[in-house]
Amino acid sequence: MYTQALNAADPTTGDEAGPDMDRFTARIAAEEKIEPNDWMPEGYRKTLVRQISQHAHSEIVGMLPEGNWITRAPTLRRKAALLAKVQDEGGHGLYLYAAAETLGVSREELVDQLHSGKAKYSSIFNYPTLTWADIGAIGWLVDGAAIMNQIPLCRCSFGPYSRAMIRICKEESFHQRQGYELMSTLANGTPEQKAMAQDALNRWWWPSLMMFGPSDANSKHSAKSMAWKIKRFSNDDLRQKFVDATVPQGHFIGLEFPDPDLSYNEESGHWDFGAIDWDEFFRVVSGDGPCNRERLAARVKAHEDGAWVREAALAYSKKRSARAADAEIAMAGAAE
Ligand code: BYC
């Protein structure tokens, strides 16, 4: 599928050079979409498999903290919205696995990488959902951060990923609104409800900022990903955009952010914020967060419990193919 014959890799950087590479670079510069059967450098393919699969795993693992509250939603309206949201996340995972598969990797391989702890998923889903207000905070902050990161991915240079992101972003936008509306209702409710909303904001704020990844100085993949137009903005730029958009929303509903250094900078027109605890980030990303083990165990169990569904689907598909083949033979016989 990928003709490498005319292209040689630089032994130190691994960068490929040659006519295919030149054409690829020109297509990226011209904002053309790269499609699965087009030539692409190996590093581009690997980066996409890594990012898209991490994104898919995040969607699937992300169903767990919220799914936990479906049976405890306080009203039928809230239950229906939460159920729809969690189902949407499952759908996002499926589009993203399908987009990754177009790059020549199998779903089984990707799922194995998640279950063995080899593949990452977003750090945010390793925090527990302790109260109902956490459902509001996740929608408002986590989906809000996801949208900020993902809207530019609709312009990603790889066709299948960019197209998947368009629908995903529309759904994330509904998720963000339902979360903010939930937080707003609690923040304007009884003193106990307001305290619950404030406590959820206190716990989810910093982990939400960590979703954008390490600071630009420590982001090993950003330069390449931006040159290839997979990423359009750096981690720090997106984080700042998120802070600028979110702080006024929180203040509007009467909540305070757990950051004594948060202040509006008249000169830059941005909100300055305090230092992120990068030790915590790297601890959570490397598997030692509050819920990492619980999340992985839940995914592995779900996969094992679903083995019979996969077996039944395969058996059904084999039966259908055999029936179709028999029907073809019978038709050919009748025609003779
Ligand atoms: N958590 O060089 P960097 C959602 C890893 S939300 C865990 O900056 P890159 C949802 C990174 O993978 C979340 N790992 O990397 C919302 C890399 O690891 P390796 C999912 C992280 O790729 C609501 C290393 O750290 N969204 O979907 O240029 C409900 C160095 O980082 C994190 C996406 O995945 C993190 N927070 O930039 C349900 C969006 N940050 O492989 C679901 C697509 C960094 O080198 N992904 N790492 O060992 C991206 O935009 C980028 O991959 C990132 C990182 C901005 C996350």
Residues whose N, C-alpha, C, O or C-beta is under 5 A from the ligand:
A	BS01	BYC	Q51 Q54 H55 S58 E59 G62 E89 K120 Y121 S122 S123 V142 D143 A146 M210 M211 F212 G213 P214 N218 S219 K220 H221 S222 S225 V285
